[in-house]
Amino acid sequence: MRKIFLFTFLLWLSQSFAQTPVKRYGFLNVEGTQLVGANGHLVVLHGVSFGWHNFWPRFYNPKAVEWLAKDWGVSVVRAAIGVEPENGYIDNPRFAIKKAEAVIKGAIQSGIYVIVDWHSHNINLDSAKQFFSLIAKKYHQYPNIIYELFNEPDYESWTEVKNYAEQLIPIIRKYDKRNIILVGCPHWDQDINLPAADPIQNVNNIMYTVHFYAATHKEWLRQRCDSALAKGLPIFISESAGMEASGDGKVDMPEWEKWLDWAQKKGISWVVWSISDKNETCSMLKKFAKSNGGWKQNDLKESGIDTKELLKKY
């Protein structure tokens, strides 16, 4: 009898570990400040963001997503759909949708979550309504989807950002009643104290984004996050990395690990920027890296090597 029990337990354990994140957690919910799965258990997602789709479209394919899921162990990827720059959504909406869908389909096939990120620094409400209504109408039945309404408001006030979100959320909820929605905050997602003092009311399953670059954003921002959490504001780190906020400069690994230790303690999900081959510290891949994954150590820049190691550690 003991042998049968042990065999059954080991079989269950192996199947549990073999499950994809979406199989394990299903549709996500927000309870208090925490992200939880369909079974009510705490969920903490770790992953990477693709660079702007209009600058690095070659990486926007299901095979790259599959590689990140299997080899890097990510539970979430972020599709950064550029809005204003050349060949962004406003210039070429068909291409933007095509690239977004390539990552979405890859995430669904790989059983991981995907943040569909409106990667803008300005309010473009009409275009955002068009984009998110299309995505929500087509993919609302999949638990993989997370909507990010506004990458990084820069000089907009919280009143402006809040008003924008309050107009956009019903557009998504018309089709998708339950998948998570991420709302940005002013000054490149640093002023999390503002929505903490004046949160959006009467909506379900929303979280607020904080972005950090560890060599620039240090204890003061973690303390600001702590204060927001104490007020009941749910936080999701949808973009982060180890260098300066410019995306360049040296990686500050001790400070980066302080951030990730803090996030682990608080049960906060995080995503690292970015899968791209730009000549800057935060880009993870070298120019000769293949478009569809299969990356070896030599294909990775310092930030890519560090990110992969941190994904394995946390």
Residue frames relative to the residue before (quaternion, step in Angstrom):
aa qw qx qy qz dx dy dz
M 1.0000 0.0000 0.0000 0.0000 0.00 0.00 0.00
R 0.6476 0.5254 -0.3144 0.4536 3.57 0.97 -0.91
K 0.6473 0.5213 -0.3150 0.4583 3.59 1.01 -0.84
I 0.6402 0.5185 -0.3220 0.4665 3.58 1.01 -0.83
F 0.6484 0.5171 -0.3139 0.4622 3.58 0.96 -0.89
L 0.6659 0.5063 -0.3012 0.4576 3.57 0.91 -0.94
F 0.6408 0.5175 -0.3217 0.4670 3.58 0.99 -0.85
T 0.6598 0.5136 -0.3045 0.4564 3.58 0.92 -0.94
F 0.6561 0.5150 -0.3066 0.4586 3.57 0.97 -0.88
L 0.6728 0.4916 -0.2963 0.4668 3.58 0.92 -0.92
L 0.6224 0.5300 -0.3366 0.4674 3.57 1.07 -0.72
W 0.6524 0.5050 -0.3097 0.4727 3.57 0.96 -0.90
L 0.6538 0.5244 -0.3106 0.4484 3.56 0.97 -0.91
S 0.6747 0.4902 -0.3015 0.4622 3.60 0.90 -0.88
Q 0.6492 0.5057 -0.3163 0.4720 3.59 1.02 -0.77
S 0.6265 0.5464 -0.3317 0.4460 3.56 1.06 -0.79
F 0.6934 0.4596 -0.2727 0.4833 3.57 0.92 -0.92
A 0.6458 0.5301 -0.3178 0.4483 3.57 1.14 -0.62
Q 0.5439 0.6350 -0.3959 0.3798 3.58 1.19 -0.45
T 0.4629 -0.6366 0.5342 0.3082 3.54 -1.16 0.61
P 0.6676 -0.4990 0.3481 0.4292 3.62 -1.16 0.35
V 0.6793 0.4825 -0.3078 0.4594 3.61 0.91 -0.83
K 0.6121 0.5235 -0.3491 0.4790 3.60 1.07 -0.65
R 0.6844 0.5074 -0.2792 0.4430 3.54 0.99 -0.89
Y 0.8186 0.2952 -0.1182 0.4783 3.58 0.83 -1.01
G 0.2662 -0.7884 0.5141 0.2079 3.61 1.10 -0.64
F 0.7866 -0.2246 0.2079 0.5362 3.56 -1.10 -0.71
L 0.3399 -0.7571 0.5309 0.1715 3.56 -0.89 0.98
N 0.1139 -0.7726 0.6217 0.0593 3.53 -1.25 0.57
V 0.3386 -0.6908 0.5910 0.2427 3.54 -1.33 0.29
E 0.0064 0.7723 -0.6345 0.0315 3.54 -0.81 1.07
G 0.7976 -0.0335 -0.0354 0.6012 3.57 -0.36 1.24
T 0.7702 -0.2751 0.2269 0.5288 3.57 -0.65 -1.11
Q 0.6503 0.5735 -0.2933 0.4028 3.59 1.27 -0.14
L 0.3762 -0.6537 0.6081 0.2476 3.49 -1.31 0.57
V 0.0098 -0.8105 0.5848 -0.0331 3.58 -0.78 1.03
G 0.5012 -0.6452 0.4916 0.3015 3.53 -1.29 0.43
A 0.7423 -0.4020 0.2945 0.4480 3.54 -1.34 0.00
N 0.6817 0.4716 -0.2770 0.4859 3.58 1.20 -0.55
G 0.5742 -0.6272 0.3570 0.3866 3.59 1.30 0.07
H 0.5421 0.6255 -0.4015 0.3920 3.60 1.26 -0.04
L 0.6205 -0.5644 0.4050 0.3638 3.56 -1.17 0.69
V 0.1014 -0.7673 0.6318 0.0431 3.57 -1.06 0.87
V 0.0033 -0.7622 0.6472 -0.0091 3.57 -0.92 0.94
L 0.1772 -0.8094 0.5564 0.0624 3.57 -0.50 1.23
H 0.0795 -0.7673 0.6353 0.0369 3.57 -1.09 0.79
G 0.2452 0.7964 -0.5256 0.1711 3.59 -0.81 0.89
V 0.4648 -0.6565 0.5230 0.2819 3.52 -1.32 -0.38
S 0.3507 -0.7092 0.5747 0.2089 3.51 -1.30 0.49
F 0.4104 -0.6398 0.5851 0.2826 3.53 -1.11 0.71
G 0.5249 -0.6039 0.4862 0.3512 3.58 -1.19 0.49
W 0.7666 -0.3452 0.2497 0.4805 3.58 -1.30 0.11
H 0.4872 -0.6980 0.4369 0.2907 3.60 -0.76 1.01
N 0.6889 0.4970 -0.2854 0.4438 3.58 1.07 -0.73
F 0.6876 0.4396 -0.2872 0.5014 3.60 1.23 -0.26
W 0.8042 0.1444 -0.0576 0.5737 3.61 1.06 -0.75
P 0.0539 0.8547 -0.5145 0.0432 3.59 0.78 0.99
R 0.5682 0.6408 -0.3915 0.3365 3.59 1.11 -0.56
F 0.6701 0.4935 -0.3031 0.4643 3.59 1.15 -0.51
Y 0.5820 0.5931 -0.3636 0.4212 3.59 1.26 -0.24
N 0.4544 0.6496 -0.4853 0.3689 3.55 0.24 1.29
P 0.6393 -0.5748 0.3494 0.3726 3.62 -1.10 0.63
K 0.6225 0.5573 -0.3512 0.4227 3.61 1.04 -0.68
A 0.6349 0.5143 -0.3290 0.4735 3.59 1.03 -0.76
V 0.6298 0.5200 -0.3266 0.4756 3.58 1.03 -0.80
E 0.6529 0.5232 -0.3090 0.4521 3.57 0.92 -0.92
W 0.6505 0.5163 -0.3168 0.4582 3.59 0.98 -0.82
L 0.6539 0.5125 -0.3084 0.4633 3.56 0.96 -0.86
A 0.6512 0.5098 -0.3112 0.4681 3.58 1.04 -0.77
K 0.7608 0.4062 -0.2122 0.4595 3.56 0.79 -1.02
D 0.7771 0.3631 -0.1968 0.4750 3.60 0.79 -0.97
W 0.7454 0.3700 -0.2163 0.5105 3.60 0.98 -0.76
G 0.3912 -0.7550 0.4508 0.2715 3.58 1.21 -0.39
V 0.3100 0.7581 -0.5246 0.2324 3.60 1.09 0.55
S 0.2762 -0.7368 0.5881 0.1872 3.56 -1.21 0.55
V 0.7764 0.1517 -0.1024 0.6031 3.58 1.31 -0.13
V 0.0920 -0.7411 0.6590 0.0893 3.54 -1.23 0.63
R 0.2729 -0.7540 0.5790 0.1474 3.55 -1.26 0.47
A 0.2144 -0.7614 0.6032 0.1029 3.54 -0.81 1.07
A 0.1741 -0.8126 0.5529 0.0601 3.57 -0.29 1.32
I 0.0955 -0.8277 0.5529 0.0117 3.57 -0.02 1.32
G 0.3220 -0.7789 0.5144 0.1583 3.55 -0.29 1.34
V 0.3042 -0.7944 0.5113 0.1222 3.55 -0.98 0.87
E 0.8354 0.2674 -0.1328 0.4615 3.61 0.45 -1.16
P 0.6496 0.5500 -0.3704 0.3719 3.67 0.81 -0.79
E 0.7374 -0.4142 0.2995 0.4416 3.54 -1.34 0.24
N 0.8392 0.1046 -0.1536 0.5111 3.53 -0.94 1.06
G 0.3988 0.6861 -0.4929 0.3568 3.57 1.21 0.56
Y 0.7866 -0.3372 0.2146 0.4706 3.57 -1.29 -0.10
I 0.6695 0.5077 -0.3201 0.4377 3.58 0.85 -0.91
D 0.6670 0.4929 -0.2769 0.4852 3.58 1.06 -0.80
N 0.8250 0.0193 0.1002 0.5559 3.53 0.79 -1.09
P 0.1108 -0.8487 0.5135 0.0611 3.61 0.41 1.18
R 0.6152 0.5638 -0.3582 0.4188 3.59 1.01 -0.71
F 0.6653 0.4913 -0.2975 0.4769 3.57 0.96 -0.88
A 0.6321 0.5376 -0.3292 0.4505 3.60 0.99 -0.81
I 0.6581 0.4955 -0.3048 0.4780 3.58 0.92 -0.88
K 0.6279 0.5460 -0.3317 0.4445 3.58 0.97 -0.86
K 0.6956 0.4631 -0.2751 0.4754 3.59 0.89 -0.94
A 0.6181 0.5309 -0.3441 0.4667 3.60 1.00 -0.74
E 0.6910 0.4884 -0.2827 0.4517 3.56 0.87 -0.94
A 0.5879 0.5691 -0.3741 0.4364 3.59 1.08 -0.61
V 0.6879 0.4533 -0.2739 0.4962 3.59 0.96 -0.87
I 0.6248 0.5370 -0.3373 0.4555 3.59 0.98 -0.82
K 0.6830 0.4801 -0.2913 0.4670 3.58 0.84 -0.96
G 0.6282 0.5294 -0.3327 0.4631 3.58 1.05 -0.72
A 0.6585 0.5051 -0.3062 0.4663 3.58 0.99 -0.82
I 0.6402 0.5140 -0.3238 0.4702 3.57 0.98 -0.82
Q 0.6689 0.4996 -0.2948 0.4648 3.59 0.91 -0.91
S 0.7372 0.4135 -0.2247 0.4848 3.59 1.03 -0.79
G 0.4568 -0.7250 0.4239 0.2934 3.59 1.25 -0.06
I 0.5537 0.5693 -0.4231 0.4362 3.58 1.07 0.73
Y 0.5654 -0.5935 0.4513 0.3527 3.55 -1.31 0.18
V 0.1549 -0.7860 0.5947 0.0681 3.56 -1.20 0.55
I 0.2536 -0.7384 0.6102 0.1350 3.55 -0.89 1.04
V 0.1855 -0.7548 0.6219 0.0953 3.56 -0.72 1.11
D 0.0957 -0.8610 0.4978 -0.0414 3.50 -0.04 1.45
W 0.2836 -0.7147 0.6207 0.1532 3.57 -0.83 1.10
H 0.1255 -0.8728 0.4707 0.0284 3.52 0.24 1.38
S 0.3089 0.7473 -0.5024 0.3062 3.50 0.33 1.38
H 0.2992 -0.7250 0.5872 0.2000 3.54 -1.30 0.44
N 0.7165 0.3704 -0.2207 0.5483 3.58 1.32 0.09
I 0.5295 -0.6136 0.4762 0.3412 3.54 -1.25 0.38
N 0.0664 0.7553 -0.6458 0.0896 3.55 -0.80 1.15
L 0.1125 -0.8825 0.4511 0.0704 3.53 0.70 1.18
D 0.6869 0.4947 -0.3109 0.4322 3.60 0.76 -0.95
S 0.6644 0.4842 -0.3018 0.4828 3.58 0.96 -0.86
A 0.6400 0.5228 -0.3251 0.4597 3.58 1.00 -0.79
K 0.6220 0.5304 -0.3375 0.4667 3.60 1.00 -0.77
Q 0.6537 0.5160 -0.3061 0.4612 3.56 0.94 -0.91
F 0.6839 0.5026 -0.2816 0.4477 3.57 0.87 -1.00
F 0.7454 0.4253 -0.2465 0.4503 3.57 0.66 -1.07
S 0.6039 0.5371 -0.3764 0.4529 3.61 1.07 -0.54
L 0.6377 0.5211 -0.3254 0.4646 3.57 1.04 -0.76
I 0.6807 0.4856 -0.2900 0.4655 3.59 0.87 -0.99
A 0.6870 0.4904 -0.2918 0.4499 3.59 0.84 -0.95
K 0.6418 0.5296 -0.3246 0.4497 3.58 0.97 -0.81
K 0.7365 0.4435 -0.2280 0.4571 3.57 0.96 -0.89
Y 0.8282 0.2631 -0.0904 0.4865 3.60 0.97 -0.84
H 0.3441 0.7873 -0.4706 0.2009 3.61 1.23 0.13
Q 0.6587 0.5375 -0.3197 0.4183 3.59 1.10 -0.59
Y 0.6341 0.5335 -0.3302 0.4519 3.60 1.25 -0.19
P 0.4076 -0.7247 0.4977 0.2468 3.62 -0.80 0.94
N 0.5117 0.6812 -0.3939 0.3448 3.60 1.28 -0.23
I 0.6705 0.5877 -0.2898 0.3480 3.58 1.05 -0.79
I 0.0046 0.7335 -0.6796 0.0090 3.53 -1.14 0.90
Y 0.2433 -0.7870 0.5542 0.1195 3.59 -0.83 0.98
E 0.0932 -0.7705 0.6279 0.0575 3.59 -0.90 0.93
L 0.3454 -0.8269 0.4151 0.1571 3.54 -0.24 1.37
F 0.8060 0.0288 0.0873 0.5847 3.58 1.00 -0.80
N 0.4195 -0.7548 0.4418 0.2431 3.56 -0.21 1.29
E 0.7873 -0.2007 0.1909 0.5509 3.56 0.45 -1.21
P 0.2313 -0.7277 0.6319 0.1327 3.57 -0.34 1.19
D 0.2239 -0.7860 0.5543 0.1577 3.60 -0.89 0.78
Y 0.8462 0.0487 -0.0038 0.5306 3.60 0.30 -1.21
E 0.4274 0.6799 -0.4832 0.3486 3.59 1.23 0.24
S 0.4623 -0.6559 0.5141 0.3031 3.58 -1.11 0.63
W 0.6263 -0.5155 0.4068 0.4201 3.57 -1.25 0.27
T 0.5819 0.5711 -0.3755 0.4408 3.61 1.07 -0.62
E 0.6770 0.4816 -0.2885 0.4760 3.59 0.94 -0.88
V 0.6722 0.4895 -0.3004 0.4672 3.59 0.91 -0.89
K 0.6458 0.5214 -0.3143 0.4607 3.56 0.98 -0.85
N 0.6509 0.5138 -0.3111 0.4642 3.58 0.94 -0.89
Y 0.6205 0.5394 -0.3195 0.4711 3.57 1.04 -0.85
A 0.6884 0.4792 -0.2833 0.4650 3.60 0.82 -1.01
E 0.6639 0.5180 -0.3087 0.4423 3.58 0.96 -0.85
Q 0.6588 0.4651 -0.3114 0.5026 3.60 1.19 -0.39
L 0.7031 0.4834 -0.2615 0.4511 3.57 1.07 -0.72
I 0.5966 0.5961 -0.3664 0.3931 3.60 1.01 -0.74
P 0.6755 0.4815 -0.3292 0.4511 3.67 0.82 -0.79
I 0.5762 0.5743 -0.3787 0.4412 3.60 1.15 -0.55
I 0.6753 0.4619 -0.2800 0.5022 3.59 1.00 -0.84
R 0.7041 0.4894 -0.2762 0.4341 3.57 0.83 -0.98
K 0.4823 0.6423 -0.4370 0.4048 3.59 1.24 -0.20
Y 0.7789 0.2829 -0.1346 0.5433 3.57 1.07 -0.81
D 0.7930 0.2268 -0.0818 0.5595 3.58 0.99 -0.87
K 0.2085 -0.8399 0.4952 0.0764 3.54 -0.25 1.31
R 0.8365 0.3061 -0.0986 0.4436 3.58 1.08 -0.52
N 0.5846 0.5961 -0.4139 0.3627 3.65 0.96 -0.52
I 0.6219 -0.6014 0.3747 0.3335 3.54 -1.15 0.77
I 0.1503 -0.7536 0.6358 0.0723 3.56 -1.15 0.81
L 0.2034 -0.7766 0.5894 0.0902 3.58 -0.91 1.02
V 0.1570 -0.7899 0.5915 0.0394 3.56 -0.90 1.04
G 0.3648 -0.7492 0.5164 0.1975 3.58 -0.84 0.99
C 0.2323 -0.7523 0.5937 0.1661 3.55 -1.32 0.04
P 0.6930 -0.5295 0.2906 0.3936 3.63 -1.15 0.50
H 0.8230 0.2592 -0.2219 0.4543 3.49 -1.46 0.37
W 0.7144 -0.4951 0.2514 0.4257 3.51 0.67 1.26
D 0.6553 -0.5546 0.2858 0.4259 3.54 1.04 0.94
Q 0.4574 0.6604 -0.4707 0.3649 3.56 0.99 0.84
D 0.6972 0.4874 -0.2825 0.4433 3.62 1.04 -0.72
I 0.0511 0.8372 -0.5389 0.0784 3.56 0.73 1.10
N 0.5255 0.6337 -0.3991 0.4037 3.59 1.27 -0.27
L 0.6214 0.5735 -0.3446 0.4077 3.61 1.11 -0.62
P 0.7033 0.3967 -0.2913 0.5129 3.66 0.77 -0.80
A 0.5699 0.5809 -0.3930 0.4281 3.61 1.14 -0.48
A 0.6988 0.4506 -0.2578 0.4921 3.58 1.09 -0.73
D 0.8036 0.1197 -0.0220 0.5826 3.58 1.18 -0.57
P 0.0148 0.8556 -0.5169 0.0220 3.62 0.57 1.12
I 0.5866 -0.5365 0.4659 0.3886 3.53 -1.30 0.30
Q 0.2746 -0.7966 0.5264 0.1134 3.56 -0.86 1.00
N 0.8609 0.2288 -0.1391 0.4326 3.51 -1.40 0.41
V 0.5870 0.4988 -0.4177 0.4818 3.55 0.97 0.89
N 0.3117 -0.7567 0.5455 0.1807 3.56 -1.13 0.60
N 0.8622 0.2002 -0.1273 0.4476 3.52 -1.35 0.42
I 0.4701 0.6105 -0.5097 0.3827 3.55 0.74 1.07
M 0.1110 -0.7536 0.6450 0.0613 3.53 -1.26 0.62
Y 0.3735 -0.7265 0.5393 0.2047 3.56 -1.25 0.40
T 0.3703 -0.7807 0.4706 0.1789 3.55 -0.83 1.00
V 0.1066 -0.7202 0.6824 0.0652 3.47 -1.30 0.75
H 0.1324 -0.7621 0.6283 0.0827 3.57 -1.07 0.81
F 0.0056 0.7973 -0.6035 -0.0056 3.56 -0.98 0.81
Y 0.1101 -0.7064 0.6926 0.0959 3.50 -1.35 0.59
A 0.4544 -0.7956 0.3211 0.2397 3.48 -0.14 1.45
A 0.6541 0.5165 -0.3302 0.4431 3.62 1.05 -0.63
T 0.7113 0.4008 -0.2413 0.5245 3.61 1.27 -0.33
H 0.7850 0.2980 -0.1315 0.5270 3.57 0.79 -1.06
K 0.0137 -0.8499 0.5228 -0.0645 3.53 -0.36 1.25
E 0.8643 -0.1221 0.0632 0.4839 3.56 -1.14 -0.64
W 0.5988 0.5861 -0.3717 0.3997 3.61 1.01 -0.72
L 0.6870 0.4617 -0.2978 0.4757 3.61 0.98 -0.75
R 0.6146 0.5223 -0.3568 0.4713 3.59 1.06 -0.61
Q 0.6354 0.5162 -0.3288 0.4709 3.58 1.03 -0.75
R 0.6256 0.5256 -0.3313 0.4718 3.58 1.05 -0.76
C 0.6415 0.5110 -0.3105 0.4806 3.57 1.06 -0.78
D 0.6260 0.5417 -0.3346 0.4502 3.57 0.98 -0.82
S 0.6554 0.5097 -0.3078 0.4646 3.56 0.97 -0.85
A 0.6491 0.5112 -0.3126 0.4686 3.58 1.02 -0.82
L 0.6418 0.5170 -0.3169 0.4695 3.57 0.99 -0.84
A 0.6397 0.5370 -0.3201 0.4470 3.57 1.00 -0.83
K 0.6803 0.4542 -0.2778 0.5036 3.57 1.19 -0.53
G 0.6086 -0.6091 0.3292 0.3876 3.57 1.29 0.13
L 0.4766 0.6800 -0.4382 0.3442 3.59 1.24 0.29
P 0.3158 -0.7567 0.5387 0.1937 3.64 -0.68 1.01
I 0.1637 -0.8143 0.5562 0.0277 3.59 -0.80 1.09
F 0.0523 -0.7550 0.6535 0.0132 3.54 -1.18 0.79
I 0.2629 -0.7579 0.5757 0.1581 3.61 -0.74 1.03
S 0.0961 -0.8559 0.5078 0.0209 3.57 0.03 1.30
E 0.7812 0.0986 -0.1019 0.6079 3.60 1.27 -0.08
S 0.1918 0.7696 -0.5859 0.1663 3.57 -0.93 0.93
A 0.0822 0.7729 -0.6288 0.0229 3.54 -1.33 0.20
G 0.6190 -0.6253 0.3722 0.2954 3.55 -1.32 0.20
M 0.6697 0.5145 -0.3023 0.4421 3.58 1.20 -0.35
E 0.7466 -0.3554 0.2833 0.4858 3.59 -1.23 -0.46
A 0.6726 -0.5224 0.3522 0.3882 3.57 -1.26 0.42
S 0.5738 0.5857 -0.3730 0.4342 3.60 1.21 -0.37
G 0.4925 -0.6334 0.4401 0.4031 3.56 1.23 -0.47
D 0.6915 0.4183 -0.2572 0.5298 3.56 1.32 -0.09
G 0.5821 0.5791 -0.4390 0.3649 3.55 -1.32 -0.15
K 0.6826 -0.4979 0.3548 0.4004 3.54 -1.33 0.07
V 0.4909 -0.6194 0.5273 0.3120 3.52 -1.25 0.57
D 0.2102 -0.7565 0.6099 0.1074 3.55 -0.88 1.02
M 0.1835 -0.8446 0.4942 0.0940 3.57 0.24 1.28
P 0.6377 0.5199 -0.3661 0.4348 3.66 0.84 -0.73
E 0.6869 0.4684 -0.2906 0.4736 3.59 0.93 -0.86
W 0.6023 0.5548 -0.3459 0.4580 3.58 1.07 -0.74
E 0.6867 0.4704 -0.2848 0.4755 3.58 0.91 -0.88
K 0.5696 0.5586 -0.3857 0.4634 3.60 1.13 -0.51
W 0.6435 0.5211 -0.3121 0.4657 3.56 0.98 -0.87
L 0.7206 0.4484 -0.2679 0.4560 3.58 0.78 -0.99
D 0.5935 0.5335 -0.3612 0.4824 3.60 1.13 -0.57
W 0.6454 0.5177 -0.3052 0.4715 3.56 0.99 -0.90
A 0.6663 0.5056 -0.3014 0.4578 3.60 0.89 -0.95
Q 0.6412 0.5197 -0.3240 0.4623 3.57 1.00 -0.81
K 0.6529 0.5175 -0.3066 0.4603 3.57 0.95 -0.86
K 0.7389 0.4147 -0.2193 0.4836 3.58 1.00 -0.84
G 0.4321 -0.7089 0.4571 0.3191 3.60 1.25 -0.24
I 0.4279 0.7094 -0.4429 0.3428 3.57 1.08 0.79
S 0.4165 -0.7137 0.5160 0.2255 3.55 -0.93 0.96
W 0.0538 -0.8091 0.5847 0.0249 3.57 -1.17 0.58
V 0.1657 -0.7553 0.6317 0.0546 3.51 -1.29 0.71
V 0.2737 -0.7807 0.5473 0.1266 3.59 -0.94 0.95
W 0.3180 -0.7333 0.5839 0.1420 3.57 -1.11 0.88
S 0.8346 -0.3910 -0.3208 -0.2184 1.81 -1.62 1.92
I 0.4943 -0.6015 0.5379 0.3232 3.50 -1.37 0.40
S 0.4003 0.6578 -0.5213 0.3678 3.55 -0.13 1.39
D 0.3496 -0.7459 0.5286 0.2047 3.57 -1.26 0.20
K 0.2553 0.7803 -0.5218 0.2315 3.56 1.14 0.72
N 0.4960 -0.6433 0.4924 0.3127 3.56 -1.20 0.52
E 0.5038 0.5842 -0.4763 0.4220 3.54 0.36 1.34
T 0.6767 -0.5371 0.3158 0.3923 3.56 -1.17 0.56
C 0.7235 0.4860 -0.2747 0.4061 3.58 0.84 -0.92
S 0.5540 0.5738 -0.4118 0.4407 3.61 1.19 -0.24
M 0.3656 -0.8002 0.4460 0.1646 3.55 -0.71 1.11
L 0.7700 0.3809 -0.1778 0.4800 3.59 1.12 -0.56
K 0.4535 -0.6565 0.5329 0.2818 3.54 -1.20 0.60
K 0.6973 -0.5086 0.3148 0.3950 3.54 -1.24 0.50
F 0.7299 0.4433 -0.2513 0.4557 3.59 0.97 -0.77
A 0.4164 0.7026 -0.4778 0.3235 3.61 1.26 0.05
K 0.5129 -0.6524 0.4618 0.3131 3.58 -0.95 0.85
S 0.5835 -0.6178 0.4163 0.3234 3.56 -1.21 0.56
N 0.7977 0.3673 -0.1444 0.4560 3.56 0.99 -0.85
G 0.7206 -0.4362 0.2506 0.4771 3.58 1.03 0.76
G 0.5694 0.5915 -0.4514 0.3495 3.54 -1.27 -0.41
W 0.3401 0.7869 -0.4624 0.2264 3.57 1.27 0.37
K 0.2584 -0.7366 0.6106 0.1336 3.53 -1.01 0.95
Q 0.7409 -0.4106 0.2851 0.4485 3.56 -1.30 0.18
N 0.6789 0.5109 -0.2913 0.4394 3.58 0.97 -0.85
D 0.6111 0.5476 -0.3459 0.4550 3.59 1.24 -0.33
L 0.6825 0.5140 -0.2654 0.4466 3.57 1.24 -0.49
K 0.3580 -0.6788 0.5950 0.2386 3.52 -1.15 0.72
E 0.7615 -0.3867 0.2484 0.4571 3.57 -1.29 0.18
S 0.6805 0.4971 -0.2998 0.4472 3.58 0.86 -0.94
G 0.6374 0.5205 -0.3274 0.4643 3.58 1.08 -0.68
I 0.6415 0.5127 -0.3157 0.4754 3.57 0.99 -0.85
D 0.6669 0.5030 -0.2969 0.4627 3.58 0.90 -0.95
T 0.6662 0.5144 -0.3088 0.4430 3.57 0.88 -0.95
K 0.6532 0.5129 -0.3167 0.4582 3.57 0.90 -0.89
E 0.6564 0.5032 -0.3095 0.4691 3.60 0.99 -0.82
L 0.6670 0.5006 -0.3037 0.4607 3.58 0.97 -0.82
L 0.6124 0.5447 -0.3402 0.4611 3.58 1.09 -0.69
K 0.6637 0.4859 -0.2979 0.4844 3.57 1.08 -0.73
K 0.6677 0.5310 -0.2934 0.4315 3.58 1.09 -0.77
Y 0.7915 0.3342 -0.1613 0.4856 3.60 0.85 -0.97
